[in-house]
Amino acid sequence: MLNLISRFVRNDSGAAAVEYGLLVALIAAVLIIIVGFLGQSLQQIFLTVCTAISNAATAAGGAGPTCAIA
């Protein structure tokens, strides 16, 4: 019985899986935060480009795209 307890205490095979799980969770959290911050900037960039295209098309006598933020 003492040998069984000793082997159980020394067994660390599950520790690596837990560490990998924590790393994946940390990476996912960082990616979510980055996408949240960049999402607003990218949305503004696309809106600026769409507005420029729409203005150029209107000035050329055509119908430009509708620039809407979803």
PyMOL Python script that loads the backbone (N, CA, C, O; Angstrom):
from pymol import cmd

cmd.read_pdbstr("""\
ATOM      1  N   MET A   1       0.829  -1.188   0.000  1.00  0.00           N
ATOM      2  CA  MET A   1       0.000   0.000   0.000  1.00  0.00           C
ATOM      3  C   MET A   1       0.879   1.259   0.000  1.00  0.00           C
ATOM      4  O   MET A   1       0.578   2.240  -0.680  1.00  0.00           O
ATOM      5  N   LEU A   2       1.949   1.211   0.763  1.00  0.00           N
ATOM      6  CA  LEU A   2       2.871   2.345   0.810  1.00  0.00           C
ATOM      7  C   LEU A   2       3.525   2.567  -0.549  1.00  0.00           C
ATOM      8  O   LEU A   2       3.756   3.708  -0.951  1.00  0.00           O
ATOM      9  N   ASN A   3       3.828   1.466  -1.267  1.00  0.00           N
ATOM     10  CA  ASN A   3       4.414   1.565  -2.597  1.00  0.00           C
ATOM     11  C   ASN A   3       3.424   2.225  -3.573  1.00  0.00           C
ATOM     12  O   ASN A   3       3.829   3.025  -4.417  1.00  0.00           O
ATOM     13  N   LEU A   4       2.157   1.897  -3.461  1.00  0.00           N
ATOM     14  CA  LEU A   4       1.129   2.479  -4.323  1.00  0.00           C
ATOM     15  C   LEU A   4       1.006   3.986  -4.085  1.00  0.00           C
ATOM     16  O   LEU A   4       0.906   4.754  -5.042  1.00  0.00           O
ATOM     17  N   ILE A   5       1.011   4.401  -2.865  1.00  0.00           N
ATOM     18  CA  ILE A   5       0.925   5.828  -2.528  1.00  0.00           C
ATOM     19  C   ILE A   5       2.169   6.556  -3.015  1.00  0.00           C
ATOM     20  O   ILE A   5       2.082   7.671  -3.528  1.00  0.00           O
ATOM     21  N   SER A   6       3.313   5.931  -2.855  1.00  0.00           N
ATOM     22  CA  SER A   6       4.570   6.522  -3.296  1.00  0.00           C
ATOM     23  C   SER A   6       4.570   6.733  -4.812  1.00  0.00           C
ATOM     24  O   SER A   6       4.992   7.784  -5.294  1.00  0.00           O
ATOM     25  N   ARG A   7       4.097   5.735  -5.560  1.00  0.00           N
ATOM     26  CA  ARG A   7       4.033   5.885  -7.015  1.00  0.00           C
ATOM     27  C   ARG A   7       3.033   6.967  -7.410  1.00  0.00           C
ATOM     28  O   ARG A   7       3.277   7.714  -8.357  1.00  0.00           O
ATOM     29  N   PHE A   8       1.923   7.061  -6.703  1.00  0.00           N
ATOM     30  CA  PHE A   8       0.912   8.075  -7.004  1.00  0.00           C
ATOM     31  C   PHE A   8       1.470   9.483  -6.782  1.00  0.00           C
ATOM     32  O   PHE A   8       1.209  10.383  -7.579  1.00  0.00           O
ATOM     33  N   VAL A   9       2.217   9.675  -5.733  1.00  0.00           N
ATOM     34  CA  VAL A   9       2.780  10.992  -5.417  1.00  0.00           C
ATOM     35  C   VAL A   9       3.830  11.374  -6.457  1.00  0.00           C
ATOM     36  O   VAL A   9       3.918  12.544  -6.831  1.00  0.00           O
ATOM     37  N   ARG A  10       4.622  10.426  -6.928  1.00  0.00           N
ATOM     38  CA  ARG A  10       5.679  10.716  -7.901  1.00  0.00           C
ATOM     39  C   ARG A  10       5.142  10.847  -9.325  1.00  0.00           C
ATOM     40  O   ARG A  10       5.834  11.398 -10.181  1.00  0.00           O
ATOM     41  N   ASN A  11       3.942  10.363  -9.603  1.00  0.00           N
ATOM     42  CA  ASN A  11       3.390  10.392 -10.948  1.00  0.00           C
ATOM     43  C   ASN A  11       2.990  11.823 -11.311  1.00  0.00           C
ATOM     44  O   ASN A  11       2.120  12.415 -10.673  1.00  0.00           O
ATOM     45  N   ASP A  12       3.630  12.366 -12.335  1.00  0.00           N
ATOM     46  CA  ASP A  12       3.303  13.727 -12.773  1.00  0.00           C
ATOM     47  C   ASP A  12       2.935  13.748 -14.257  1.00  0.00           C
ATOM     48  O   ASP A  12       3.158  14.752 -14.933  1.00  0.00           O
ATOM     49  N   SER A  13       2.386  12.677 -14.755  1.00  0.00           N
ATOM     50  CA  SER A  13       2.057  12.601 -16.180  1.00  0.00           C
ATOM     51  C   SER A  13       0.926  13.542 -16.563  1.00  0.00           C
ATOM     52  O   SER A  13       0.880  13.992 -17.707  1.00  0.00           O
ATOM     53  N   GLY A  14       0.038  13.848 -15.675  1.00  0.00           N
ATOM     54  CA  GLY A  14      -1.069  14.761 -15.978  1.00  0.00           C
ATOM     55  C   GLY A  14      -0.685  16.224 -15.873  1.00  0.00           C
ATOM     56  O   GLY A  14      -1.415  17.093 -16.350  1.00  0.00           O
ATOM     57  N   ALA A  15       0.450  16.506 -15.255  1.00  0.00           N
ATOM     58  CA  ALA A  15       0.868  17.897 -15.068  1.00  0.00           C
ATOM     59  C   ALA A  15       1.131  18.584 -16.404  1.00  0.00           C
ATOM     60  O   ALA A  15       0.804  19.760 -16.566  1.00  0.00           O
ATOM     61  N   ALA A  16       1.705  17.884 -17.343  1.00  0.00           N
ATOM     62  CA  ALA A  16       2.002  18.485 -18.642  1.00  0.00           C
ATOM     63  C   ALA A  16       0.707  18.880 -19.354  1.00  0.00           C
ATOM     64  O   ALA A  16       0.641  19.945 -19.968  1.00  0.00           O
ATOM     65  N   ALA A  17      -0.305  18.048 -19.279  1.00  0.00           N
ATOM     66  CA  ALA A  17      -1.581  18.364 -19.927  1.00  0.00           C
ATOM     67  C   ALA A  17      -2.220  19.596 -19.295  1.00  0.00           C
ATOM     68  O   ALA A  17      -2.786  20.431 -20.000  1.00  0.00           O
ATOM     69  N   VAL A  18      -2.134  19.713 -17.993  1.00  0.00           N
ATOM     70  CA  VAL A  18      -2.687  20.880 -17.310  1.00  0.00           C
ATOM     71  C   VAL A  18      -1.924  22.137 -17.716  1.00  0.00           C
ATOM     72  O   VAL A  18      -2.528  23.182 -17.958  1.00  0.00           O
ATOM     73  N   GLU A  19      -0.606  22.037 -17.789  1.00  0.00           N
ATOM     74  CA  GLU A  19       0.198  23.195 -18.191  1.00  0.00           C
ATOM     75  C   GLU A  19      -0.126  23.622 -19.622  1.00  0.00           C
ATOM     76  O   GLU A  19      -0.246  24.816 -19.898  1.00  0.00           O
ATOM     77  N   TYR A  20      -0.270  22.657 -20.533  1.00  0.00           N
ATOM     78  CA  TYR A  20      -0.627  22.984 -21.900  1.00  0.00           C
ATOM     79  C   TYR A  20      -2.024  23.616 -21.958  1.00  0.00           C
ATOM     80  O   TYR A  20      -2.260  24.548 -22.727  1.00  0.00           O
ATOM     81  N   GLY A  21      -2.916  23.116 -21.165  1.00  0.00           N
ATOM     82  CA  GLY A  21      -4.259  23.696 -21.113  1.00  0.00           C
ATOM     83  C   GLY A  21      -4.234  25.138 -20.642  1.00  0.00           C
ATOM     84  O   GLY A  21      -4.945  25.982 -21.188  1.00  0.00           O
ATOM     85  N   LEU A  22      -3.426  25.429 -19.637  1.00  0.00           N
ATOM     86  CA  LEU A  22      -3.300  26.808 -19.146  1.00  0.00           C
ATOM     87  C   LEU A  22      -2.672  27.712 -20.203  1.00  0.00           C
ATOM     88  O   LEU A  22      -3.091  28.857 -20.371  1.00  0.00           O
ATOM     89  N   LEU A  23      -1.672  27.204 -20.911  1.00  0.00           N
ATOM     90  CA  LEU A  23      -1.058  27.995 -21.975  1.00  0.00           C
ATOM     91  C   LEU A  23      -2.054  28.306 -23.089  1.00  0.00           C
ATOM     92  O   LEU A  23      -2.107  29.433 -23.583  1.00  0.00           O
ATOM     93  N   VAL A  24      -2.837  27.314 -23.480  1.00  0.00           N
ATOM     94  CA  VAL A  24      -3.845  27.531 -24.521  1.00  0.00           C
ATOM     95  C   VAL A  24      -4.870  28.563 -24.066  1.00  0.00           C
ATOM     96  O   VAL A  24      -5.270  29.425 -24.849  1.00  0.00           O
ATOM     97  N   ALA A  25      -5.292  28.483 -22.821  1.00  0.00           N
ATOM     98  CA  ALA A  25      -6.256  29.450 -22.293  1.00  0.00           C
ATOM     99  C   ALA A  25      -5.670  30.861 -22.273  1.00  0.00           C
ATOM    100  O   ALA A  25      -6.365  31.825 -22.596  1.00  0.00           O
ATOM    101  N   LEU A  26      -4.409  30.985 -21.899  1.00  0.00           N
ATOM    102  CA  LEU A  26      -3.752  32.287 -21.867  1.00  0.00           C
ATOM    103  C   LEU A  26      -3.619  32.861 -23.278  1.00  0.00           C
ATOM    104  O   LEU A  26      -3.888  34.043 -23.496  1.00  0.00           O
ATOM    105  N   ILE A  27      -3.209  32.034 -24.229  1.00  0.00           N
ATOM    106  CA  ILE A  27      -3.078  32.486 -25.609  1.00  0.00           C
ATOM    107  C   ILE A  27      -4.432  32.911 -26.161  1.00  0.00           C
ATOM    108  O   ILE A  27      -4.530  33.927 -26.849  1.00  0.00           O
ATOM    109  N   ALA A  28      -5.472  32.148 -25.867  1.00  0.00           N
ATOM    110  CA  ALA A  28      -6.814  32.497 -26.339  1.00  0.00           C
ATOM    111  C   ALA A  28      -7.266  33.834 -25.759  1.00  0.00           C
ATOM    112  O   ALA A  28      -7.850  34.653 -26.469  1.00  0.00           O
ATOM    113  N   ALA A  29      -7.001  34.059 -24.482  1.00  0.00           N
ATOM    114  CA  ALA A  29      -7.398  35.318 -23.851  1.00  0.00           C
ATOM    115  C   ALA A  29      -6.662  36.501 -24.481  1.00  0.00           C
ATOM    116  O   ALA A  29      -7.262  37.549 -24.719  1.00  0.00           O
ATOM    117  N   VAL A  30      -5.377  36.338 -24.750  1.00  0.00           N
ATOM    118  CA  VAL A  30      -4.595  37.409 -25.373  1.00  0.00           C
ATOM    119  C   VAL A  30      -5.118  37.694 -26.782  1.00  0.00           C
ATOM    120  O   VAL A  30      -5.246  38.856 -27.170  1.00  0.00           O
ATOM    121  N   LEU A  31      -5.417  36.657 -27.539  1.00  0.00           N
ATOM    122  CA  LEU A  31      -5.948  36.854 -28.892  1.00  0.00           C
ATOM    123  C   LEU A  31      -7.288  37.566 -28.874  1.00  0.00           C
ATOM    124  O   LEU A  31      -7.540  38.424 -29.721  1.00  0.00           O
ATOM    125  N   ILE A  32      -8.145  37.232 -27.935  1.00  0.00           N
ATOM    126  CA  ILE A  32      -9.444  37.895 -27.823  1.00  0.00           C
ATOM    127  C   ILE A  32      -9.269  39.375 -27.518  1.00  0.00           C
ATOM    128  O   ILE A  32      -9.974  40.213 -28.080  1.00  0.00           O
ATOM    129  N   ILE A  33      -8.341  39.698 -26.638  1.00  0.00           N
ATOM    130  CA  ILE A  33      -8.080  41.100 -26.294  1.00  0.00           C
ATOM    131  C   ILE A  33      -7.518  41.849 -27.493  1.00  0.00           C
ATOM    132  O   ILE A  33      -7.936  42.973 -27.773  1.00  0.00           O
ATOM    133  N   ILE A  34      -6.570  41.236 -28.208  1.00  0.00           N
ATOM    134  CA  ILE A  34      -5.974  41.889 -29.381  1.00  0.00           C
ATOM    135  C   ILE A  34      -7.016  42.128 -30.455  1.00  0.00           C
ATOM    136  O   ILE A  34      -7.068  43.215 -31.030  1.00  0.00           O
ATOM    137  N   VAL A  35      -7.846  41.137 -30.735  1.00  0.00           N
ATOM    138  CA  VAL A  35      -8.887  41.289 -31.752  1.00  0.00           C
ATOM    139  C   VAL A  35      -9.881  42.370 -31.336  1.00  0.00           C
ATOM    140  O   VAL A  35     -10.370  43.118 -32.183  1.00  0.00           O
ATOM    141  N   GLY A  36     -10.179  42.460 -30.060  1.00  0.00           N
ATOM    142  CA  GLY A  36     -11.082  43.502 -29.581  1.00  0.00           C
ATOM    143  C   GLY A  36     -10.533  44.893 -29.827  1.00  0.00           C
ATOM    144  O   GLY A  36     -11.265  45.787 -30.252  1.00  0.00           O
ATOM    145  N   PHE A  37      -9.241  45.080 -29.562  1.00  0.00           N
ATOM    146  CA  PHE A  37      -8.633  46.395 -29.784  1.00  0.00           C
ATOM    147  C   PHE A  37      -8.461  46.686 -31.269  1.00  0.00           C
ATOM    148  O   PHE A  37      -8.732  47.803 -31.709  1.00  0.00           O
ATOM    149  N   LEU A  38      -8.019  45.709 -32.043  1.00  0.00           N
ATOM    150  CA  LEU A  38      -7.786  45.940 -33.464  1.00  0.00           C
ATOM    151  C   LEU A  38      -9.081  46.021 -34.255  1.00  0.00           C
ATOM    152  O   LEU A  38      -9.120  46.644 -35.316  1.00  0.00           O
ATOM    153  N   GLY A  39     -10.124  45.410 -33.761  1.00  0.00           N
ATOM    154  CA  GLY A  39     -11.399  45.423 -34.474  1.00  0.00           C
ATOM    155  C   GLY A  39     -11.901  46.831 -34.717  1.00  0.00           C
ATOM    156  O   GLY A  39     -12.367  47.147 -35.812  1.00  0.00           O
ATOM    157  N   GLN A  40     -11.812  47.672 -33.712  1.00  0.00           N
ATOM    158  CA  GLN A  40     -12.268  49.055 -33.852  1.00  0.00           C
ATOM    159  C   GLN A  40     -11.412  49.812 -34.857  1.00  0.00           C
ATOM    160  O   GLN A  40     -11.937  50.573 -35.671  1.00  0.00           O
ATOM    161  N   SER A  41     -10.103  49.612 -34.808  1.00  0.00           N
ATOM    162  CA  SER A  41      -9.203  50.303 -35.736  1.00  0.00           C
ATOM    163  C   SER A  41      -9.444  49.845 -37.173  1.00  0.00           C
ATOM    164  O   SER A  41      -9.494  50.665 -38.089  1.00  0.00           O
ATOM    165  N   LEU A  42      -9.592  48.544 -37.365  1.00  0.00           N
ATOM    166  CA  LEU A  42      -9.828  48.019 -38.714  1.00  0.00           C
ATOM    167  C   LEU A  42     -11.161  48.495 -39.266  1.00  0.00           C
ATOM    168  O   LEU A  42     -11.276  48.789 -40.456  1.00  0.00           O
ATOM    169  N   GLN A  43     -12.147  48.571 -38.421  1.00  0.00           N
ATOM    170  CA  GLN A  43     -13.455  49.046 -38.861  1.00  0.00           C
ATOM    171  C   GLN A  43     -13.355  50.492 -39.349  1.00  0.00           C
ATOM    172  O   GLN A  43     -13.957  50.851 -40.361  1.00  0.00           O
ATOM    173  N   GLN A  44     -12.608  51.304 -38.642  1.00  0.00           N
ATOM    174  CA  GLN A  44     -12.442  52.701 -39.045  1.00  0.00           C
ATOM    175  C   GLN A  44     -11.666  52.802 -40.358  1.00  0.00           C
ATOM    176  O   GLN A  44     -11.987  53.635 -41.206  1.00  0.00           O
ATOM    177  N   ILE A  45     -10.653  51.963 -40.528  1.00  0.00           N
ATOM    178  CA  ILE A  45      -9.876  51.978 -41.766  1.00  0.00           C
ATOM    179  C   ILE A  45     -10.760  51.605 -42.956  1.00  0.00           C
ATOM    180  O   ILE A  45     -10.731  52.283 -43.983  1.00  0.00           O
ATOM    181  N   PHE A  46     -11.542  50.537 -42.828  1.00  0.00           N
ATOM    182  CA  PHE A  46     -12.421  50.118 -43.920  1.00  0.00           C
ATOM    183  C   PHE A  46     -13.479  51.172 -44.222  1.00  0.00           C
ATOM    184  O   PHE A  46     -13.820  51.389 -45.385  1.00  0.00           O
ATOM    185  N   LEU A  47     -13.995  51.820 -43.205  1.00  0.00           N
ATOM    186  CA  LEU A  47     -14.978  52.874 -43.425  1.00  0.00           C
ATOM    187  C   LEU A  47     -14.352  54.047 -44.181  1.00  0.00           C
ATOM    188  O   LEU A  47     -14.989  54.619 -45.066  1.00  0.00           O
ATOM    189  N   THR A  48     -13.120  54.407 -43.845  1.00  0.00           N
ATOM    190  CA  THR A  48     -12.420  55.492 -44.532  1.00  0.00           C
ATOM    191  C   THR A  48     -12.196  55.143 -46.004  1.00  0.00           C
ATOM    192  O   THR A  48     -12.415  55.978 -46.881  1.00  0.00           O
ATOM    193  N   VAL A  49     -11.763  53.916 -46.273  1.00  0.00           N
ATOM    194  CA  VAL A  49     -11.532  53.486 -47.655  1.00  0.00           C
ATOM    195  C   VAL A  49     -12.848  53.464 -48.429  1.00  0.00           C
ATOM    196  O   VAL A  49     -12.906  53.930 -49.567  1.00  0.00           O
ATOM    197  N   CYS A  50     -13.888  52.935 -47.829  1.00  0.00           N
ATOM    198  CA  CYS A  50     -15.190  52.872 -48.500  1.00  0.00           C
ATOM    199  C   CYS A  50     -15.706  54.266 -48.803  1.00  0.00           C
ATOM    200  O   CYS A  50     -16.253  54.498 -49.881  1.00  0.00           O
ATOM    201  N   THR A  51     -15.546  55.187 -47.887  1.00  0.00           N
ATOM    202  CA  THR A  51     -15.998  56.564 -48.105  1.00  0.00           C
ATOM    203  C   THR A  51     -15.217  57.208 -49.248  1.00  0.00           C
ATOM    204  O   THR A  51     -15.793  57.921 -50.071  1.00  0.00           O
ATOM    205  N   ALA A  52     -13.916  56.960 -49.301  1.00  0.00           N
ATOM    206  CA  ALA A  52     -13.103  57.523 -50.380  1.00  0.00           C
ATOM    207  C   ALA A  52     -13.531  56.961 -51.739  1.00  0.00           C
ATOM    208  O   ALA A  52     -13.604  57.700 -52.721  1.00  0.00           O
ATOM    209  N   ILE A  53     -13.807  55.674 -51.795  1.00  0.00           N
ATOM    210  CA  ILE A  53     -14.261  55.051 -53.042  1.00  0.00           C
ATOM    211  C   ILE A  53     -15.624  55.617 -53.442  1.00  0.00           C
ATOM    212  O   ILE A  53     -15.852  55.927 -54.612  1.00  0.00           O
ATOM    213  N   SER A  54     -16.520  55.750 -52.481  1.00  0.00           N
ATOM    214  CA  SER A  54     -17.853  56.283 -52.759  1.00  0.00           C
ATOM    215  C   SER A  54     -17.774  57.712 -53.276  1.00  0.00           C
ATOM    216  O   SER A  54     -18.470  58.071 -54.226  1.00  0.00           O
ATOM    217  N   ASN A  55     -16.925  58.530 -52.651  1.00  0.00           N
ATOM    218  CA  ASN A  55     -16.778  59.923 -53.091  1.00  0.00           C
ATOM    219  C   ASN A  55     -16.191  59.991 -54.498  1.00  0.00           C
ATOM    220  O   ASN A  55     -16.617  60.813 -55.310  1.00  0.00           O
ATOM    221  N   ALA A  56     -15.217  59.134 -54.790  1.00  0.00           N
ATOM    222  CA  ALA A  56     -14.599  59.135 -56.119  1.00  0.00           C
ATOM    223  C   ALA A  56     -15.607  58.684 -57.174  1.00  0.00           C
ATOM    224  O   ALA A  56     -15.643  59.241 -58.271  1.00  0.00           O
ATOM    225  N   ALA A  57     -16.418  57.688 -56.856  1.00  0.00           N
ATOM    226  CA  ALA A  57     -17.415  57.199 -57.811  1.00  0.00           C
ATOM    227  C   ALA A  57     -18.489  58.250 -58.059  1.00  0.00           C
ATOM    228  O   ALA A  57     -18.937  58.430 -59.191  1.00  0.00           O
ATOM    229  N   THR A  58     -18.895  58.931 -57.020  1.00  0.00           N
ATOM    230  CA  THR A  58     -19.912  59.980 -57.156  1.00  0.00           C
ATOM    231  C   THR A  58     -19.370  61.140 -57.987  1.00  0.00           C
ATOM    232  O   THR A  58     -20.085  61.697 -58.819  1.00  0.00           O
ATOM    233  N   ALA A  59     -18.120  61.500 -57.765  1.00  0.00           N
ATOM    234  CA  ALA A  59     -17.502  62.596 -58.512  1.00  0.00           C
ATOM    235  C   ALA A  59     -17.369  62.238 -59.983  1.00  0.00           C
ATOM    236  O   ALA A  59     -17.397  63.121 -60.840  1.00  0.00           O
ATOM    237  N   ALA A  60     -17.222  60.941 -60.285  1.00  0.00           N
ATOM    238  CA  ALA A  60     -17.089  60.501 -61.680  1.00  0.00           C
ATOM    239  C   ALA A  60     -18.460  60.313 -62.333  1.00  0.00           C
ATOM    240  O   ALA A  60     -18.540  59.949 -63.506  1.00  0.00           O
ATOM    241  N   GLY A  61     -19.522  60.556 -61.594  1.00  0.00           N
ATOM    242  CA  GLY A  61     -20.853  60.458 -62.154  1.00  0.00           C
ATOM    243  C   GLY A  61     -21.535  59.129 -61.959  1.00  0.00           C
ATOM    244  O   GLY A  61     -22.621  58.906 -62.493  1.00  0.00           O
ATOM    245  N   GLY A  62     -20.920  58.241 -61.202  1.00  0.00           N
ATOM    246  CA  GLY A  62     -21.513  56.938 -60.943  1.00  0.00           C
ATOM    247  C   GLY A  62     -22.115  56.867 -59.542  1.00  0.00           C
ATOM    248  O   GLY A  62     -22.102  57.837 -58.785  1.00  0.00           O
ATOM    249  N   ALA A  63     -22.629  55.716 -59.232  1.00  0.00           N
ATOM    250  CA  ALA A  63     -23.185  55.484 -57.902  1.00  0.00           C
ATOM    251  C   ALA A  63     -22.143  54.732 -57.080  1.00  0.00           C
ATOM    252  O   ALA A  63     -21.751  53.620 -57.431  1.00  0.00           O
ATOM    253  N   GLY A  64     -21.711  55.328 -56.017  1.00  0.00           N
ATOM    254  CA  GLY A  64     -20.715  54.688 -55.171  1.00  0.00           C
ATOM    255  C   GLY A  64     -21.320  53.675 -54.240  1.00  0.00           C
ATOM    256  O   GLY A  64     -22.543  53.591 -54.127  1.00  0.00           O
ATOM    257  N   PRO A  65     -20.484  52.894 -53.564  1.00  0.00           N
ATOM    258  CA  PRO A  65     -20.992  51.895 -52.622  1.00  0.00           C
ATOM    259  C   PRO A  65     -21.584  52.552 -51.390  1.00  0.00           C
ATOM    260  O   PRO A  65     -21.239  53.685 -51.056  1.00  0.00           O
ATOM    261  N   THR A  66     -22.460  51.852 -50.726  1.00  0.00           N
ATOM    262  CA  THR A  66     -23.030  52.336 -49.476  1.00  0.00           C
ATOM    263  C   THR A  66     -22.105  51.884 -48.344  1.00  0.00           C
ATOM    264  O   THR A  66     -21.881  50.690 -48.145  1.00  0.00           O
ATOM    265  N   CYS A  67     -21.584  52.847 -47.619  1.00  0.00           N
ATOM    266  CA  CYS A  67     -20.652  52.541 -46.530  1.00  0.00           C
ATOM    267  C   CYS A  67     -21.433  52.543 -45.213  1.00  0.00           C
ATOM    268  O   CYS A  67     -21.823  53.600 -44.717  1.00  0.00           O
ATOM    269  N   ALA A  68     -21.648  51.386 -44.669  1.00  0.00           N
ATOM    270  CA  ALA A  68     -22.411  51.263 -43.422  1.00  0.00           C
ATOM    271  C   ALA A  68     -21.621  50.418 -42.442  1.00  0.00           C
ATOM    272  O   ALA A  68     -20.959  49.450 -42.818  1.00  0.00           O
ATOM    273  N   ILE A  69     -21.701  50.795 -41.210  1.00  0.00           N
ATOM    274  CA  ILE A  69     -21.058  50.027 -40.152  1.00  0.00           C
ATOM    275  C   ILE A  69     -22.071  49.067 -39.590  1.00  0.00           C
ATOM    276  O   ILE A  69     -23.135  49.476 -39.124  1.00  0.00           O
ATOM    277  N   ALA A  70     -21.745  47.788 -39.632  1.00  0.00           N
ATOM    278  CA  ALA A  70     -22.681  46.765 -39.143  1.00  0.00           C
ATOM    279  C   ALA A  70     -22.460  46.519 -37.684  1.00  0.00           C
ATOM    280  O   ALA A  70     -23.150  45.692 -37.087  1.00  0.00           O
TER     281      ALA A  70
END
""", "prot")
cmd.dss("prot")
cmd.show_as("cartoon", "prot")
cmd.util.cbc("prot")
cmd.orient("prot")
